[in-house]
């Protein structure tokens, strides 16, 4: 039995996209969308999505649950590392002081990076500890909705 690897990966990518969109995040697939969205007023949470196990088992579930909170970002967006390469590269240009990391989260306010939750803070942790990190950042930088 042979399996087409590209077809298999395409299914995984599509599922990863569906999960984060269903959680309320908007996909940014071009550098122009990144510039327009991330440089806007208010708070924006960026989830750098990926196909790795820690994205599917920890980061995306944390992304979905963290926003059910009194203080939360105005905008929820995602870029997909390894898929929407130009959009991801543009977003990462704004994450000054942090090496490329996926999955990860960046919280921006009025176009300026406030904090990040990097892969090393996700991988090997449970989703609820990542939720706690995100919500602590929301308490510090976001308004009550």
C-alpha positions as CSV (number, residue, x, y, z in Angstrom):
1,X,0.0,0.0,0.0
2,X,1.5,3.3,-1.0
3,X,0.5,6.7,0.3
4,X,0.9,10.0,-1.4
5,X,2.8,12.1,1.2
6,X,1.7,15.4,-0.3
7,X,-2.0,14.4,-0.2
8,X,-1.5,13.2,3.4
9,X,0.1,16.5,4.5
10,X,-2.5,18.5,2.7
11,X,-5.2,16.8,4.8
12,X,-3.2,17.7,8.0
13,X,-2.7,21.3,6.9
14,X,-6.4,21.7,6.1
15,X,-7.4,20.3,9.4
16,X,-5.0,22.6,11.3
17,X,-6.5,25.6,9.4
18,X,-10.1,24.5,10.1
19,X,-9.3,24.1,13.9
20,X,-7.9,27.6,14.3
21,X,-10.5,29.3,12.2
22,X,-13.3,27.5,14.1
23,X,-11.8,28.9,17.3
24,X,-12.4,32.5,15.9
25,X,-9.0,33.3,14.4
26,X,-8.7,35.0,11.0
27,X,-6.0,33.6,8.7
28,X,-3.5,36.1,7.3
29,X,-2.1,34.7,4.1
30,X,-0.2,37.6,2.6
31,X,2.3,40.2,3.8
32,X,-0.2,42.9,2.9
33,X,-2.9,41.3,5.2
34,X,-0.2,41.1,8.0
35,X,0.8,44.7,7.6
36,X,-2.8,45.9,7.6
37,X,-3.9,43.9,10.6
38,X,-0.9,43.9,12.8
39,X,-0.3,47.6,12.5
40,X,-3.9,48.5,13.5
41,X,-5.0,50.1,16.8
42,X,-6.0,47.8,19.6
43,X,-4.7,44.4,20.8
44,X,-4.0,41.5,18.4
45,X,-3.1,38.0,19.3
46,X,-1.2,36.2,16.6
47,X,-1.0,32.4,16.7
48,X,1.8,31.1,14.5
49,X,0.3,27.8,13.5
50,X,2.2,24.7,12.3
51,X,1.6,21.0,11.7
52,X,3.7,19.7,14.5
53,X,2.2,17.7,17.4
54,X,2.6,20.4,19.9
55,X,0.6,22.7,17.7
56,X,-2.3,20.3,17.4
57,X,-2.2,18.9,20.9
58,X,-1.3,22.0,22.9
59,X,-1.2,25.3,21.0
60,X,-4.4,25.2,19.0
61,X,-6.5,23.9,21.9
62,X,-4.9,26.7,24.1
63,X,-5.7,29.3,21.5
64,X,-9.3,28.2,21.4
65,X,-9.8,28.2,25.2
66,X,-7.7,31.2,26.2
67,X,-10.1,33.7,24.6
68,X,-13.0,32.7,26.7
69,X,-12.0,35.2,29.3
70,X,-13.1,38.7,30.5
71,X,-9.9,40.4,29.2
72,X,-9.1,39.4,25.7
73,X,-7.5,40.8,22.5
74,X,-9.5,42.9,20.0
75,X,-8.3,40.8,17.1
76,X,-7.4,37.1,16.8
77,X,-5.3,36.2,13.8
78,X,-3.1,33.4,12.6
79,X,-0.2,32.9,10.2
80,X,0.8,29.4,9.1
81,X,4.5,28.6,9.3
82,X,5.7,26.5,6.4
83,X,2.5,27.1,4.4
84,X,1.9,30.9,4.1
85,X,5.6,31.6,4.1
86,X,5.6,35.3,3.1
87,X,2.9,36.2,5.6
88,X,4.7,34.3,8.4
89,X,8.0,36.0,7.5
90,X,6.4,39.4,7.6
91,X,4.8,38.8,10.9
92,X,8.0,37.5,12.4
93,X,9.7,40.8,11.3
94,X,7.5,42.4,13.9
95,X,8.5,39.9,16.7
96,X,11.8,41.7,17.4
97,X,14.0,40.1,20.0
98,X,12.5,36.7,19.5
99,X,13.8,34.0,17.2
100,X,11.4,32.3,14.7
101,X,9.3,29.8,16.7
102,X,6.3,27.7,15.7
103,X,3.9,27.2,17.2
104,X,4.0,30.4,19.1
105,X,1.8,33.4,20.1
106,X,2.5,37.1,19.9
107,X,0.5,39.8,21.5
108,X,0.7,43.2,19.9
109,X,-0.9,46.5,21.0
110,X,-1.3,49.3,18.6
111,X,1.2,47.5,16.2
112,X,3.9,47.0,18.9
113,X,4.9,43.7,20.3
114,X,4.1,43.4,23.9
115,X,5.0,39.7,24.7
116,X,5.3,36.3,23.2
117,X,4.7,32.7,24.2
118,X,7.4,30.7,22.4
119,X,7.5,27.1,21.3
120,X,9.7,26.2,24.4
121,X,6.8,27.5,26.5
122,X,4.3,25.3,24.6
123,X,6.1,22.0,23.8
124,X,6.1,19.6,26.7
125,X,3.5,21.7,28.6
126,X,-0.2,21.0,28.9
127,X,-2.8,23.3,27.1
128,X,-4.0,24.8,30.4
129,X,-0.6,26.1,31.3
130,X,-0.4,27.8,27.9
131,X,-3.9,29.2,28.5
132,X,-2.7,30.6,31.8
133,X,0.3,32.3,30.2
134,X,-1.9,33.8,27.5
135,X,-4.5,35.0,30.0
136,X,-1.8,36.6,32.2
137,X,-0.8,38.6,29.1
138,X,-4.4,39.5,28.4
139,X,-4.7,40.8,32.0
140,X,-1.7,43.0,31.5
141,X,-2.4,44.3,28.0
142,X,-6.0,43.8,27.0
143,X,-9.3,45.4,28.1
144,X,-12.3,43.7,29.5
145,X,-14.8,42.8,26.8
